[in-house]
Structure formats: structure tokens, C-alpha cells
């Protein structure tokens, strides 16, 4: 199962995310952004994101205080089938700290029983996540009513971040935009609305997008792109995510401009270039000297 998590047991409450499952195409996807320092991500080969995709079946996020055992369990339950509310109840029962997490789930096919909203999409926010947490759910979204969509967020500038991101996704799909583009459009509008209240004009320190096609290996979705920036470097990772998606970039992109010592990376690069040039000049000068007479 695809289960990627940002950080290991580290707080990441300030997040807005949107997930979508298209029953017609079988595509499943998720996009999220948060004011989590890039240092939390660590080695990009080991960086994990609290997003779960089960190709052709379901999508979910488990944000808030992160725990590496939660996404794999969530993926296992979703792959086994059942309604979103049923899976959510099961994962909450298994979760040792449900009060510090926020969940949003969407499933393609649901048992023919009960309320379709509860069976197709579901969300829950723990009591200790944060008072200002919001969710939006729609079991029959998209221009043909074939999509299950859910959005959730906490520690944001306001509920408008989630609401407008949700509406932006629906508008993008109605305009014929692809699922991945619609997910990024939703993040962009959430960012323009203010995003994470702790990040100021940057609105976030990372942006993430994942989309899987029905036949994808759960561990290798067709599209996976994560962009991180440094706190205070003036960059918006969601804007960069949008640009890099247009450019066809994939994987983990560290776009930060400040090194761990707090020095702008451009300055470090300039100093490195200057030292390299100086070393070359000294070397050439030394090699050009005539041999000393004895």
C-alpha cells in the first residue's frame, strides 16, 4: 500500500489537504500543504507524507501529530473495502492517540447501505488537534457526479482556506481540468486565502501532490511531487508546486534558499564559486613558475 508520512511522530497540525477519488476513471489523488520546516522532512529518500492512496479504490490523509504506524494501517483497511465511515471508525479504534489527529477519507465503491455521505466520504478531527479545524465533504462531486471529494485543515487563517480550496477543486473539474491540476488549483486558492497562519506570506513550507492510476503499484503512483522551501526565504512552495507540475518535475524537490547555518544558499554558492576560482588561479600560477636553480 502507498503510505507516506512527513516526519516521524512530529507535529504538523497546520495543514490543509484535499483528496479525490474519480469512480469513472479510477484515478485517486491527494494534495496538501503545511507550515512544517523542511528539516522535518529529512532525507528525501526517507521522507514520508501522511497521504494514503489505494489505486482505483480510495484516498485518505491522516494529518495532525504524525505517527508512522497510522498510514499503513489506514491503507490496509481501505484496501480491504467497506465504507468510509466504517474504515474511519476502525482506524480510530486502532489509533492510540486519535485526539491529536485529523482524518479525511474517500472511497470509490461503497456497500449498498446507509447514508451515501457516510459511506463514500468521512472525516474526523481529534479534540486536541486545534479548535480552528474544518472539513468539507462531497460524495457526488465533479461535473458528472462521479467523484468523492474531501478537504480538511487546521491551524489555518480561517475556515475560508478549506472552503475556497474545496470550491476551487470543483470549479477546476467543471472546467475540464485534470484531477492533478484541479488538486493543485485547490492548494493555490487555499494559499491565496492565507494558508497556514504561522507562515505569513509564505503560507506554507511544503506542498505535496500524489495521483495514482488504477493499475499503479501502490508504492509507485504515476505522479508524486513534493516541494519544500526554507522558512523566511520568501518562497511559496505551493506556487512552486504548480510551476514544477507544468514543467513535468517529479519526486522530492528541495527549493529552499537558506542553508542549515542560516546563510542564504545563494551566498554560499557565490563563496564556493569564488573559492574554486581562486584555487584554480593559484594552481595555474604555481604550475607556471620556472623550476628553481640549484
N, C-alpha and C positions, 0 to 999 in steps of 0.2 A: 504494500500500500504506500501511496505517497503521503508522507507525514513530515513536514519540515517545520522547524521551530527556531525563532530568533532568540538566541540566548539560552541559558540553562538555568531555570528557576530564578530568573531576573525579572524585576517589574517592568512591564511595558503597557501600563493601563491606558496611556494616552494614545489611542489608536482609532482610526476609522477604517472600516473594511466593507466590501460589498462582494457577495458571492452570487453566482448564477448557474442554473442548470437548464439547458435547452433540450427539451424532450424530443423535438423534431430532428435536430442534427446530432444529438448525443454529446455535444460539447459541454464541458463543465469548466468553470473558471472562478478565480478569486483575485481581488486586488486589495491592497491595504497600504496604509502609511502611518507613521508614528514618529514621535519625538524621542527616539531611542538613539543614544550616541553610537556612532559606527564602531567604537571599541567593543560594544556589547556583541557585535556580530563575530568578531574574531576572525579566524582563518576562513576565507570564503569556501574552501573545500569542506569545512565542517559546519558552516553557518546553516542554521535551521530556522524555519519560519512557521508560525502557528497556523498553517493552512493545510487542509486535508482535501485531496481530490481523489475520487474513485471514478476513473474514466467511464463515461456513459451512464453513471449512476447517481453520483452525489458530490456535493461540495460543502465544506464547513470551515469555520475559523474557531479557534479556542484562544482568545486573547485575554489580556489582563496579566496577572502574575503567571509567568510561563513555567511549565513543568514538562520535561521531555517525555514522560510516560503517557501523557494525555492524548496527543495526536495519534499515536499508533493504535491506542485503544479505540478512539473515535473512528478511525479508518476501518478497523476490524468490524465494529458494529454496523457501520454504514454499508460495507461490502456484503454483510450478511442479509441485508434487506430490511424491510419494515418502514414504518412511517417516521417522519422527522421527530415528532413528539415522543414516540416510543424510544427511538435511539437516544434522544436528549435525556429522557428520564433514566435510561440505563447508564449513560456516561456520567451523569450527575451522581448517581448512586455509587459508582466506582471511584469518583474523584474524591480524594482525601481532603481537598481544600476547595470545594465548589464556591465558597463565599468570595474568593479572590479572582474568579474567572468570569469572562463573558463569552457565551457561545452563540453562534448562528449557524443553522443547518438548512440545507435544501436537498431534496431527493427527487429523482425523476419519476419513478413509479412508486405508487403507494397502494396499500391494501384497500380494497373496496369497502371501507367502513368509516364511520365517524365524520367529523368535520374536515373537509379537504384542506383548510388552512392549517390545522394542527397536524395533519398527516403529511403535507407537502413541504412546509417550512416551519421552523420553530426557532426560538431564541430564549436565552435566559441570562440574567445579569446577577452576579452574587452581591450580597448585601455589603460586602467590604470592598467592592471594586471602586466605587466612587458615586456620590449622589447624582452627578450630572452625567448619566449614561442613557443612551437612546437606541431604539431599534425600529426598523421598518420591514414589513413582510408582505409579500405578494405571491400567492400560489399560481396565479394565472396571468403573468406579465408578458410583455413583448407584443409586437404587432399582431401575432396570431394566437396569443394567449397560451403559448406552449412552454413558457419559461417560468421557472421557480426562482424568485429573487429575494434576497435578504440583505439588509445592511445593519451595521451595528457600530457603536462608537462610545468612547468615554473620555473624560478629561479634555474635552474639546471646548472651543469658544462658545458653543451653544448647540441646541438641537438642530439648527439650520444646516450644520455641516452634514449630518446624516440625511436629513430630509432632502436637501438640494442635490446631494450626491445620488440619492436614490432616484429622484426625478430626472436627473441628467442621464442616468443609465437608460431609463425607459424612453426618453426623448431620442437618444442616440440610436437605439434599436428601431424605433419608429421611423427614423430617417434612413434606415437600411445599413447602418454601420455594423461592422463585425463585432462579435462578442468581446474580443480582446480590446478593440478600440473603444467600445462602449464602457468597459470596465475602467479604462484609463481616463476616459472623459469624466466618469463619476468621481475618480480621485481628484482630477483637476478642479472640478467645481467645488469639491469639499475643501481643497486647498485655498481656492479663491474666496471661500466663505470664512476662512480663518484657521481651519485645521486644528492642530494641537495647540492649546492655549499657552503652553510653556515655550513654544518655539518662535514666537514673534513672527516676523515677516517670512521666515523660512517655512513655517507651518508644519514642518516635519524634518526628520533627519534620514529617513529612508523611505523608499517606495518599492512596492513588490507587486509583480504580476505573474500569475500562473494559469495556463489554459491547457486542458488535456482533451484529445480527441478520443472517440470511443475505443479504438484499438491500441491506444498508447500503453506502454509499460507504465504502471503506476509510479515507478521510481524515476521515470524519464518522460515527463509531459512534453508535448510538442513545443510549448512556449514557456520559458522560465526566465524571468529577468528581475534582478534586484539591484537597485541603485542606492548607494549611501553617500552622504556628504558629511562634512565636519561642522560641528556646532560653531556658529559665528563666522563661517566663511562666505555667507551671503547667498548661497545657492539653494534652490528649491529642488529637492530630489524628485518630486512629482513632475515638475516641468521637464527635468532631465529624463525621467522615465518615458514621458511622452515622446521626446525627441529621439531617444535611443530606440524606441519601438519603431519609429519611422525609418530609422537607419538600419534596422534589422539586427541590432545588437541583442545578445542573449547572455545568460549567466549572471555572475556577480560582478558589478561594476563599482569600484571604489572611486568616486569622483571628488573626494574631499581635497581641500586645498591647504590644510594645516597638518603638519606632522605632529607626532606624539609630544614633542617638546614645546609645542605651541607656536612654532615658527611657520609662517606661510610656506607652502611647498614650492611656490614659485621662487622664493628667496633661496630655499635650499638648493633648488635646481640651478639657479644662477651662480651660487657659490661653487657648486660642484663643477659646473662648466668652466668657471674661471680658474679653479684649481687644476683642472685637467689641461687647459690651455697652457697655464704656467708651467706645469710639469713637462709638457711636450717641448716648450721653448727651452727650458733648462737642459733637457736631454739633448736636444739638437745642438745647442751651444757647446755642450761638453763633448759631443761626438765630433764637432768641427775643429777642435783645438789641435795644433800640431803636437806631435809626440815630444816630450821633454828631452833635451840633450843631457847626456851623462858625461 
